[in-house]
Amino acid sequence: MKRTKLLSPLLATVLLAIFLTPARTQEAICVDSSHYNPELACYLIYIPLCTCNGANPGNDCFAFKDGLSCWSQKCELIDLGCEVAFSYAIDGDQLMLKDESPTADGDEVAYWEWQNNYETFAMESPEAVLNMPPEQTKFKVSLSIRTAQGCIAYCTYLIDRTIDSGRELTEAEPSVFPNPLNGVLHIRNTFHCQRLRIYSLDGRRQLDQPLRGALQERVGVGQLSPGIYLVEISGEKGARTFKVMVR
């Protein structure tokens, strides 16, 4: 049973079902985080305090509610008030992800992971893009954040392309990500803006180029030196400005 990168002290494991109302439970079950029921939501985060494998307390032990049990021992429930969620949309072979945790404004996104091989594909950004393998229809994506309450929350969701390939992105304000960025700027262009301009903080224009007006845009910014920049996208619905960090 593979547990690579899951064996962190006090790592709390949760399941994610987007936009569902969390249900309360009377007990948490000790489980291996690779065994879970994708039909059930899991929002509450718990510190693992049980002996999952009959050895030392907390050894390889991850606790979440409404999950599948692979050991018979029970965990003492400690609710830290941590909740984690993310939304996603599919555009061709790209999976657009956004942290939707209730405390997202005060949280630090630690890792976005594609759990088929535990590869981290984005760090320290509330939004991320995963290029999905064309041959795979189902896979797991995980979001790990350090919450404002001081605990680490780890949430996994089963993505099924055959079901969600027609899912539309929310018609909302445009956004740019990741932030910090390194090499490529992604634009969620919900207003179909036609122009991109990037300025340094001294007001000098560093980049000025047209956009396709597509819902998702990718722009290479590898020529920018590390620092803070203002990103402006504009179109018929006006202009939107974002502050981003380039590493």
RACOR-V390372 format. One line per field, one symbol per residue. phi: phi as a letter, one per 20 degrees, with the letter a starting at -180 (. if undefined). A space follows every 50 residues. Layout:
phi->???
This chain:
phi->.ecgmdedglfedcdccfmeefdecebddfbefedbdfedebdfdcffcd dfdmdfgnfldcdbeldeedcefddfeceemeccbbdbbdcmeddecbfd fgdgfdddfebdceefcmeedbclbfcbcdeefgeddcadccddceefen dedcccceecffedfefefffbffbcafbfcbocddceefelfdbccccf fenffdbbbfdfnffccccfcffffgqdcddddbafeodcccecdde
